[in-house]
């Protein structure tokens, strides 16, 4: 664990080095300057966002009880051990800034689950809410602490939630490398409060870059490349085979890395849209393919 943390601190420290070494223009970044689609933005602001996700072939959905809890009679999750899950989620996210450095947010999800073994299910997922505080808020660099709290509002037996409260403190970074090029990163630590013996802490880390391209009539589009990883620090997982056999294993030490490619387009002065696609780079993965579309309004 310490090796991963040291590497991530070194990456995030590079944001500080670049941000302080570059000449600083007047003004500070605003949230619409952030163009990543999978990494949490570091810049606090006033945002109303609608997001749609579709993900396919999650073959270990109970891993660390990160997606949903342990299945079967021994757990509060779906009644049968699962071989693979496809799912879609709709999220409505509201963030409001109390001042340029501090914001509060709440996210309300709806999940649509398509398992291979269990019945399909749909309904409200696990609500999350929290705050951001920008420790550094300079013209070219923003470093922010974030705390997100997940409430178990989803129906765990149907796979719509994970049946326990979770805390996720985070460190987020944003830096302008040039007028059009920006680099963003995150270090997040997901902590389940309660749960079964499957529940385990998960370290999440990511880095992404985007480049704004001016188009006609004031439109802009930014191609975005992101890399997001998770290291499971505890808990267990279940592997279910086509013949119905199951194998329970320790999840600790599993690292999953996904590449995300997409683009964000500014279509109006206060409105932008994002579309992205992700694939795993490691043998262990949360899913094989994921698609994301979002609409963001800066009110």
Secondary structure, 3 states (H helix, E strand, C coil): CHHHHHHHHHHHHHHHHHHHHCCCCCCCCCHHHCCCCCCCCCCCCCEEEEEEEEEEEECCCCHHHCCCCCCCCCCCCCCCCCCCEEEEEEEEEEEEEEECCEEEEEEEEEEEEEECCCCCEEEECCCEEEEEEEEEECCCEEEEEEEEEECCCCCHHHCCCCCCEEEEEEEEEEEECCCCEEEEEEEEEEEEECCCCCCCCEEEEEEEEEEEEECHHHCEEEEEEEEEEEEECCCEEEEECCCCCEEEEECCCCEEEEEEEEEEEEEECCEEEEEEEEEECCCCCCCCEEEEEEEEEEC
